[in-house]
């Protein structure tokens, strides 16, 4: 079941969230959040928007423009599957005018905090309007959807509407700006999507095998015609087992894979162990570079933006495999 807990915004629009954990008793009782339903009758200065991931934060900042200050909780190298909200994070969340999160079980350990905050203020899953027939439902994920939707740029375009609508509900005075910014970003991302298609076409068909630390790139493979092999599953909550490693080593040796890739938010040890096991079979496979998977690069760098992260990943993959 995709949606389990709902919050209705000022105009009745439903923002959804799931929870697999019991709410922490009184976890936010002393954090100074607004009472449920409380709205500010006067607004001075930009909105305070808090996003869980950098991809959401960058996208929201582009749509909000000068009308909001957007903070992303999870910085470079952070794994959202394992992330737990700190005391400072809770303070930022309880003071925010709007909270944006990915949904689809990505922010697993933040579930208790977000569910409780949804009683007090707008809490919106940016993935909520993506058609279910476009979501991946890998059998090993026990009936749940793959949350890594940002790897298909054409799919990430679907998140622009919910973000613009959420900003408009909180700040209707600037609705036209939010709509215009979202439309401009939409055109930019559609052009980026086509650029990815063209770049991947430079890799010979038989060489389009992407071996990474965990199975985060499923949407990327589905959209751009790349076979994706993750040493770990979709979530990084469980370590890769011996069978996982042997499966990947067999594939690399049998199909003469040129390179495998580490990820910025996942420890390197599983990838390096696979590389060593391949070497024991008298074969060599290179580490083709570092990909940004569940987190973007450092703020102020090209990889610290969503389009820049996409371009970095694609350039790294193409140069290593072509």
C-alpha positions as CSV (number, residue, x, y, z in Angstrom):
1,X,0.0,0.0,0.0
2,X,1.5,3.3,-1.1
3,X,-0.1,5.8,1.3
4,X,-0.9,5.2,4.9
5,X,-1.0,8.5,6.7
6,X,-2.5,11.7,5.3
7,X,-2.3,15.4,6.0
8,X,-4.7,17.9,4.4
9,X,-3.3,21.3,3.5
10,X,-5.1,24.7,3.6
11,X,-6.9,24.0,0.3
12,X,-7.6,20.4,1.1
13,X,-4.8,18.9,-1.0
14,X,-3.6,15.6,0.5
15,X,0.1,15.1,1.3
16,X,0.9,11.5,2.2
17,X,3.3,9.7,4.5
18,X,3.9,6.2,5.6
19,X,5.2,4.9,8.8
20,X,6.5,1.5,9.8
21,X,7.5,2.5,13.3
22,X,5.6,3.4,16.5
23,X,5.7,7.2,17.2
24,X,8.1,8.2,19.8
25,X,6.1,9.0,22.9
26,X,6.2,12.8,23.3
27,X,9.2,13.0,21.0
28,X,8.5,16.5,19.8
29,X,6.5,17.7,22.8
30,X,9.0,20.4,23.9
31,X,10.2,21.5,20.5
32,X,8.1,24.7,20.2
33,X,6.2,23.7,17.0
34,X,2.9,25.4,16.1
35,X,-0.4,23.9,17.2
36,X,-2.2,21.9,14.6
37,X,-4.0,24.1,12.1
38,X,-2.3,27.3,13.3
39,X,-1.6,29.6,10.4
40,X,0.4,32.9,10.4
41,X,-1.9,35.8,9.4
42,X,1.1,38.0,8.7
43,X,4.3,37.0,6.9
44,X,7.5,38.9,6.8
45,X,10.5,37.7,4.9
46,X,10.9,34.5,2.8
47,X,9.4,31.2,3.6
48,X,11.3,28.6,5.6
49,X,11.3,25.4,3.7
50,X,13.1,22.2,4.9
51,X,13.8,19.3,2.5
52,X,15.1,15.9,3.6
53,X,17.5,15.3,0.7
54,X,19.7,17.6,-1.4
55,X,17.9,16.7,-4.6
56,X,14.7,17.9,-3.2
57,X,16.3,20.9,-1.6
58,X,18.0,22.0,-4.9
59,X,14.8,21.6,-6.9
60,X,12.6,23.4,-4.3
61,X,15.1,26.3,-4.2
62,X,14.9,26.7,-8.0
63,X,11.1,26.8,-7.9
64,X,10.9,29.0,-4.8
65,X,13.4,31.6,-6.0
66,X,13.8,34.6,-3.7
67,X,10.6,33.8,-1.9
68,X,12.0,31.0,0.3
69,X,15.1,29.9,2.2
70,X,15.5,26.2,1.6
71,X,17.5,23.9,3.9
72,X,18.4,20.3,3.0
73,X,18.9,18.2,6.1
74,X,21.0,15.4,4.4
75,X,24.3,16.8,3.1
76,X,27.0,15.2,1.0
77,X,27.8,11.6,1.7
78,X,24.7,11.0,3.8
79,X,22.7,7.8,3.4
80,X,19.0,8.6,3.7
81,X,18.1,5.0,4.4
82,X,20.1,5.2,7.7
83,X,19.6,8.8,8.6
84,X,18.2,9.8,12.0
85,X,17.0,13.3,12.7
86,X,19.3,15.2,15.2
87,X,18.0,17.6,17.8
88,X,19.0,20.5,15.5
89,X,17.1,18.9,12.6
90,X,13.9,18.6,14.7
91,X,14.3,22.2,15.6
92,X,14.5,23.2,12.0
93,X,11.6,21.0,11.1
94,X,9.3,22.4,13.8
95,X,10.1,26.0,12.7
96,X,9.5,25.4,9.0
97,X,6.6,26.7,7.0
98,X,6.8,23.7,4.7
99,X,8.5,20.3,4.9
100,X,9.3,18.4,1.7
101,X,10.4,14.7,1.7
102,X,10.9,12.0,-0.9
103,X,8.5,9.4,0.3
104,X,8.4,5.8,-0.9
105,X,10.1,4.7,2.2
106,X,13.4,6.5,1.4
107,X,13.6,8.3,4.8
108,X,13.0,5.2,6.8
109,X,14.4,6.2,10.2
110,X,12.8,9.7,10.1
111,X,9.4,8.3,9.8
112,X,8.3,8.9,13.4
113,X,9.4,12.6,13.3
114,X,7.7,13.3,10.0
115,X,4.5,11.6,10.9
116,X,4.1,13.7,14.0
117,X,5.0,16.9,12.3
118,X,2.3,16.3,9.7
119,X,-0.2,17.0,12.4
120,X,1.1,20.5,12.8
121,X,2.2,21.9,9.4
122,X,2.4,21.1,5.7
123,X,4.4,17.9,5.1
124,X,4.5,16.9,1.5
125,X,6.0,13.9,-0.3
126,X,7.3,15.1,-3.7
127,X,6.8,11.6,-5.2
128,X,3.1,11.5,-4.4
129,X,1.8,12.2,-7.8
130,X,4.0,9.9,-9.8
131,X,1.8,7.4,-11.6
132,X,2.2,4.0,-10.0
133,X,2.7,2.4,-13.4
134,X,5.9,4.3,-13.7
135,X,7.3,3.2,-10.3
136,X,9.6,0.2,-10.0
137,X,8.4,-2.6,-7.7
138,X,11.4,-5.0,-7.5
139,X,10.4,-8.4,-6.1
140,X,13.1,-8.3,-3.5
141,X,11.6,-5.1,-2.1
142,X,8.6,-7.0,-0.6
143,X,5.8,-5.1,-2.4
144,X,7.2,-1.7,-1.9
145,X,8.3,0.8,-4.6
146,X,11.9,1.8,-5.4
147,X,12.3,5.3,-3.9
148,X,15.3,6.4,-6.1
149,X,13.1,8.2,-8.6
150,X,15.6,11.1,-9.3
151,X,17.8,8.8,-11.4
152,X,15.2,9.0,-14.2
153,X,15.3,12.7,-15.1
154,X,12.0,12.5,-16.9
155,X,10.4,11.0,-13.8
156,X,11.9,13.6,-11.5
157,X,10.1,16.2,-13.6
158,X,6.9,14.8,-12.0
159,X,8.0,16.2,-8.6
160,X,7.9,19.8,-9.8
161,X,4.2,20.1,-9.6
162,X,3.8,18.9,-6.0
163,X,6.6,21.3,-4.9
164,X,5.1,24.3,-6.7
165,X,1.6,23.5,-5.4
166,X,2.9,23.1,-1.8
167,X,4.7,26.5,-2.0
168,X,1.5,28.1,-3.4
169,X,-0.7,26.7,-0.7
170,X,1.6,28.2,2.0
171,X,2.3,31.4,0.1
172,X,-0.4,32.1,-2.5
173,X,0.7,35.6,-3.1
174,X,3.6,34.3,-5.2
175,X,1.8,31.6,-7.1
176,X,2.6,32.9,-10.5
177,X,6.3,33.0,-9.8
178,X,6.2,29.4,-8.5
179,X,4.4,28.2,-11.6
180,X,6.7,30.1,-13.9
181,X,9.9,28.8,-12.2
182,X,8.6,25.2,-12.2
183,X,7.8,25.5,-16.0
184,X,11.3,26.8,-16.7
185,X,12.9,24.1,-14.7
186,X,10.7,21.5,-16.4
187,X,12.1,22.5,-19.8
188,X,15.6,22.5,-18.5
189,X,15.2,18.9,-17.1
190,X,13.6,17.6,-20.3
191,X,16.6,18.8,-22.2
192,X,18.9,17.2,-19.6
193,X,17.0,13.9,-20.0
194,X,17.6,14.0,-23.8
195,X,21.3,14.7,-23.1
196,X,21.5,11.6,-20.9
197,X,20.0,9.5,-23.7
198,X,22.5,10.8,-26.2
199,X,25.5,10.3,-23.9
200,X,24.5,6.7,-23.0
201,X,24.3,6.0,-26.7
202,X,28.1,6.4,-26.9
203,X,28.5,3.2,-24.9
204,X,28.4,0.0,-27.1
205,X,25.3,-1.9,-26.4
206,X,27.1,-4.9,-24.9
207,X,29.0,-2.7,-22.6
208,X,26.0,-1.0,-20.9
209,X,26.4,-2.8,-17.6
210,X,26.5,-0.6,-14.5
211,X,27.8,-2.3,-11.4
212,X,27.4,-0.2,-8.2
213,X,27.5,-0.6,-4.5
214,X,23.8,-0.8,-4.0
215,X,20.8,-1.1,-6.4
216,X,20.0,2.6,-6.5
217,X,20.2,3.1,-10.2
218,X,17.2,0.9,-11.3
219,X,15.2,3.9,-12.7
220,X,18.4,5.0,-14.5
221,X,18.7,1.7,-16.2
222,X,15.1,1.4,-17.0
223,X,14.9,4.8,-18.7
224,X,18.3,4.9,-20.4
225,X,18.8,1.2,-21.5
226,X,21.5,0.2,-19.0
227,X,21.7,-3.1,-17.2
228,X,22.1,-2.2,-13.5
229,X,23.7,-4.6,-11.0
230,X,23.9,-3.7,-7.3
231,X,26.0,-5.5,-4.9
232,X,23.5,-4.7,-2.1
233,X,19.8,-4.3,-2.6
234,X,17.8,-1.1,-2.9
235,X,18.1,-0.3,0.8
236,X,21.5,-0.1,2.5
237,X,20.1,-1.3,5.8
238,X,21.5,-4.8,5.3
239,X,25.1,-5.6,4.4
240,X,25.9,-7.5,1.2
241,X,26.2,-11.2,1.7
242,X,28.7,-13.7,0.3
243,X,26.2,-14.9,-2.3
244,X,25.7,-11.3,-3.4
245,X,29.4,-10.8,-3.9
246,X,29.8,-14.1,-5.8
247,X,26.9,-13.3,-8.1
248,X,28.5,-10.0,-9.0
249,X,32.0,-11.5,-9.4
250,X,30.6,-14.1,-11.8
251,X,28.9,-11.5,-13.9
252,X,32.0,-9.3,-14.2
253,X,34.2,-12.2,-15.2
254,X,31.7,-13.9,-17.5
255,X,30.7,-10.7,-19.4
256,X,34.0,-8.9,-19.2
257,X,32.7,-5.9,-17.5
258,X,35.2,-3.0,-17.8
259,X,34.5,-1.1,-14.6
260,X,32.5,-0.9,-11.4
261,X,31.6,2.1,-9.4
262,X,31.7,3.3,-5.8
263,X,29.0,5.7,-4.4
264,X,29.6,8.8,-2.3
265,X,27.0,7.8,0.3
266,X,27.9,4.0,0.6
267,X,31.1,2.5,2.1
268,X,33.6,1.4,-0.6
269,X,34.4,-1.9,1.1
270,X,31.9,-4.1,-0.9
271,X,33.0,-2.7,-4.2
272,X,36.7,-3.1,-3.4
273,X,36.1,-6.7,-2.1
274,X,34.4,-7.5,-5.5
275,X,37.4,-6.0,-7.3
276,X,39.8,-8.1,-5.3
277,X,37.7,-11.3,-5.9
278,X,37.8,-10.7,-9.6
279,X,41.6,-10.3,-9.5
280,X,41.8,-13.7,-7.7
281,X,40.3,-15.1,-10.9
282,X,43.1,-13.6,-13.0
283,X,40.9,-10.8,-14.3
284,X,41.1,-7.1,-13.8
285,X,38.2,-4.7,-13.4
286,X,38.7,-1.0,-12.8
287,X,36.9,1.2,-10.3
288,X,35.5,3.6,-12.9
289,X,34.9,6.5,-10.4
290,X,32.6,7.7,-7.7
291,X,28.9,8.2,-8.4
292,X,26.5,10.4,-6.4
293,X,23.5,8.2,-5.6
294,X,21.5,9.0,-2.4
295,X,23.2,12.3,-1.8
296,X,24.6,15.1,-4.0
297,X,28.0,16.7,-4.0
298,X,29.2,19.6,-1.8
299,X,27.4,22.9,-1.8
300,X,28.9,25.4,-4.2
301,X,30.1,22.7,-6.6
302,X,28.5,21.6,-9.9
303,X,27.8,18.2,-8.3
304,X,26.0,20.0,-5.5
305,X,23.1,20.7,-7.8
306,X,20.6,18.2,-9.2
307,X,21.5,18.8,-12.9
308,X,25.2,18.8,-12.1
309,X,24.9,15.6,-10.2
310,X,23.2,13.9,-13.1
311,X,25.9,15.2,-15.6
312,X,28.7,14.1,-13.3
313,X,27.3,10.6,-13.0
314,X,26.6,10.2,-16.7
315,X,30.0,11.5,-17.7
316,X,31.7,9.2,-15.2
317,X,29.8,6.1,-16.4
318,X,30.2,6.8,-20.1
319,X,34.0,7.5,-19.9
320,X,34.6,4.3,-17.9
321,X,32.5,2.0,-20.1
322,X,32.8,3.3,-23.6
